[in-house]
Amino acid sequence: MNPKFPHINVKLVGEDGNAFAIMGRVTRAMRKGGCTDADIDAFRKQATSGDYDNLLRTVMETVTTDEDEDDYPNDLLDELDEEMERTVSGED
């Protein structure tokens, strides 16, 4: 999925799943990422126009989320995992 603002990343997994909490995190990230008030208003209007599934769909259409990890090539993920292991073990 190619979100409208791919440079803005919002973590969903392991965070508060309450709809208002999600909207707050996305809104803050959009502001921090340089989105206009019109962009944020459009997101909020679309996100609140339906049910919880609509909210999540709108989030994923608007910003990059940790759910988008499946879009990365496996070799890139393996590389990142190896780099993280080296960093944690102090090899770097």
Residue pairs with C-beta under 8 A, 6 or more apart in sequence:
1 60
1 61
1 68
1 71
3 60
3 61
3 62
3 63
3 64
3 65
3 68
4 39
4 61
4 62
4 63
5 30
5 33
5 35
5 39
5 62
5 63
5 64
6 63
6 64
7 33
7 64
8 29
8 30
8 32
8 33
8 35
8 63
8 64
9 29
9 63
9 64
9 65
9 66
10 25
10 26
10 29
10 59
10 63
10 64
10 65
10 66
11 25
11 65
11 66
12 22
12 56
12 59
12 65
12 66
12 67
13 66
13 67
15 21
15 22
15 25
16 22
19 52
19 55
22 55
22 56
22 59
23 44
23 47
23 48
23 55
26 43
26 47
26 59
26 62
26 63
27 40
27 43
27 44
29 63
30 39
30 40
30 43
30 62
30 63
31 40
33 63
43 58
43 62
46 54
46 58
47 54
47 55
47 58
47 59
48 55
59 65
60 67
60 68
69 77
83 92
86 92
